[in-house]
Amino acid sequence: MAAEITKKGEIALRTREIMNLVLELAGLEEVPPDSGIIVPGKNIKKLAFGIDMEVAELLLARDLGVDAVISHHPKGGLPMVDFHKVMYRQIDRMVEAGIPINKAQKVLQEKVEQVDRSHHVGNYDRVVSAAQLLNMPYMVIHSPADILTEKTVQAALDRGLAGIPKATLRDVLDILVEIPEYQNSPVKPVIRVGSEKDYAGKVFVVMAGGTNGGEKVARAYFEAGVGTLVAMHMPDDVIRAVREQNIGNIVVAGHMPSDSIGINKIIAALEARGIEVIRMSGVVAP
């Protein structure tokens, strides 16, 4: 990735170069539907990166003198409108867990349609037009950061649980809280279904692919042999359904700190290239 060199000898990047770096980190070949460059820019030496970057954050970023803004959650444009399309990545993750691909597709479809309907009515132009009027380069990086989080948390749990043949949910929590973002957050990993003494079984991290797949997806994981799902967040209806099913556990690690794990890996890569990054709007420092 070639960087710009300013007249003062400073390193600067274009929005396209930032996106290419992010895709490389996440192991992706193309920009996923829930991410994108909304307002392109160049000569970026200082940027603000937050989980929810809307109009107020754009104005604050301008006052802070940044050259670009990156939002984790899609707040407008095609990343918001097409958000539901990235959920199909969950099929590959379900297949990894042993769920037949045809079943994975069917149990996910209802939630995909629900998310499509909910985003269809949203104001897709609000933040976009504000960024354009402010002439502020603006990007959305969602799935790539979540993929980095999912891989990092799964690897930490695999390492930590390898020597514990009858691991419990307490063991799962103990490993999670060793991750810096969970240590530094007031929101800690919690058990939503199960108890500390319950056996964890096969622990599977589901933190990428847009949003939770819903009750049918959770059940499919448990029927395929997963004992514990570790998620960023989980809605009440799914928690109630899993309790009634009584065949698996759910650990909710926390939304903001989980998002921050992948974001911080991206920030570290940008800082290594000489770019100054301001963390804000929910990003937990490592």
N, C-alpha and C positions, 0 to 999 in steps of 0.2 A: 504494500500500500504506500504510494508516494504521497508525501505531505508537502504543503506549501511552505516556503520560507519567506517571511515578511522582510521588508526593507531593514528592519531592526534586527534581523537574524532570528526572529522568534518562529517557533513551529506553529503552523496553523493547518486546519483540516477543512474539507468540504463536507457537507451533509452526506453526500454519496460515499465518501471515504469512511465516514463513521459507520454508516450502515453496512458497508462491506466488511469492516472489522468485526462488527457484531455478528454477522452471519457466519463468518469464519469461526468465531469463538463457539457459537452454538452448533456448528456442524451442519449448517443449512446452505443450500445452493441458491435459493431464491427467497425474496421477502415474503413472509407469510401474510395472509389476508388481514390479520389484526395489527399489523405494523406498517410503517411507511414514512416517507418524507412528505410532510404536508406543505411546508413552505421551504423550498431549498435555500441553501446559503453557502457561503465560502468564507475563507479567512477567519475560521473559528479557532480562537485561542482560549476562550473561557466560556463555559456553558453551565446551565442549571439543569439538574436531573431530579425529577420528583415522581412520585407514584401517581398523583392526580394533579396535572398541570392545566389549569383552566384560565379564565380571563384574569382573575385576581393574581394568579401566580405569574402570568405573562407580564403584567404591569410591574410586579415586584422585581422580576428578573431584569426588566428594562432599567429599573432604578439601580439595580446592583451592577449594571454595566456588562452584562453577559452578551455573547455573540450569537447564542442559540439556546433553545429550550428543548429538552427531551421529556416527554411524558411516558410513563409506563402504561397506564390504562388508556385505551383509546377514548378520546373525548370528542372526536369529530371526524369528518371526511370518510373515505372508504374504509379505513381500519375500524370505524364504528359501525358503518352500514354492513360490512362484510364479516363482522366479528364471528358470526355463527359458523362460517365456512372453516375456520381453523379448528373447530371442535372435532372434525373428522380425523385429526391426528390421534385422538384418543383411541381410535380403532387399532392402530399399530401397537399402542401401549397395552391394550387389552389382550391382543394376540400374544404379546410377550409374556403375559401372565397365564396363558394357557386357554383363553377363551376362543372358541372357533370364530373365524372372521365373519361369517354370516350372522352369527348370534350377536357379535359385537356391534355390527352395523344396525341391527334391528333394535337392540336395547338402547342405543344412543339416539336414534332418530327423533323420538318424541321431544327430548330436551333440546336438540338442535332447532327444531321448529319453534319451540317456545322462545328460545333466545332470539331467533330471527324476528319473531313478531314483536318482542319487547324493544328491540333496537330499531325496528322499522318506523316507530313513532317518535324517535328521538330527534332532538335538534342537532343535526349533523354539521350545521354551519356556524354555530355560535362561537366556538373557540377558533375555528379555521379563519373566519372573517376577522376576528380580533388579531390573530397573528399576522394576517396579511396587512391590515391597516397599520399595525405597529411596525411592519417591515421586519418582523422577528422570525428568523429561521426556526422551524418547529418540526419535530419528529416524534413518532410514536414507536417505542420498542417494547413490545409485549411478549409474544411467544418466545423469542430468542432468550430473553432474561429468565422466563419461567422454565425453559428447558435446562438452562444452566443450574437453576435452583434444584430442579428435580433430580438431575444427575448428581449434584453435590450431596444432597440429603440422602439419596439412596446409597451412595458410596459410603457415607459416614455410618449409616445403619448396618450395611453389610459387613463392614470392618468390625464394628463394635459388637455385633451379635454373633460373629463367627465362632467365638469360643464359649458361647452360652447355649448349650443344647436345649434347655427348657426356659428360654427367655420369657420374661413377663412384660406386661405393659409398663411396669416401673423401670425395667431395663431400657425400654424404648425411650421413655422420657429422659432418663439419665444421659443417654447418648445425645439426644437432641439438644439438651441445654448446654452441652459443651460447644456447640456451634456459636461463634461470636455474636451473630445477629440475634439469636435467641437470648443469649446472656445479657445483651445490652438493651433489650426491649422490655417495657413494662408488661407486654403481653407474652405469656409463656405458653409452651405446649401443654395441652390438657387432653385428658381422656373424655371423649363424648359418649362412647359406647364401650362398656366393659369396666373393669376395675384394675387397680394396680397389681393385684395378685393373679389376674387372668393370664394364661399363656398367650403369647403373641402369635405363635405360629409363623407362617411366611409373612414377612412385612413388606408391603409394596407401597411405594410413594407415588401419588397421583397429584402432581402440581403443575402440569402443563396441558395445553389443549383447550385454551379459552376459559372454561369454567367447569364446575362439577357436572358430571354426566347425569346425575339424578339417581333415584331409588333403584331403577332397573339395572343400571350400570353397576352400582354397588353390590347388588345381589349376584350379578354375573361374576364379579371378582371372587366373592366368597364361595360360590358354587364351583369355581375353577381351582379352589385350593388355597386362596389367599386367606390368611388368618386376621391380618390387621391392615387397614388402609390408613396411610398417613397423608393428610390433605392440608392445604393452607386454611380452608374454611369449609363448612358444611351446613346447608340449610336445615332448619328444624324438621321439615317434613321427611327428609332423608334420614336424619338421626332417629326419629320416631319409628320409621319403617324398619331400619336396621335393628333396633331394639326388639321389635316384634318378631323379626325373622330369627333372632337369637342364634346366628351362625357365624358372626364375625364381630370384630372390634373396629372402632374408629378413633384415631388420634388426630386432633386438630392442632397443627403446629403454630398457627397464627398468621394472619394475612400479611400485615406490613413487614414483619421480620422475614417471612419467607420470600416475599417479593424482593426484599433488600439483598438477599444472598446472591441472586443472579445479577442484580443491578450493580452490586459492589464489584463483581468480577469484571463487568464492562467498564466501570469507572477506573478500576486498577489498570486495565489495558489502555485506556485513554490517557491516564496520568503518566504511564510509562512512555507515552509518546509526547509528553510535554504539555498536555492540555490541562488547564485548571478546571476543576469540576466542583460546583457547589451542590451539596446534598440538601434536599428540602422536601417538603410535602410528604412526609412519612418514611423516607429512606433512613434506615437504621445504620449507623456507621459500624464497621466491623471492629 
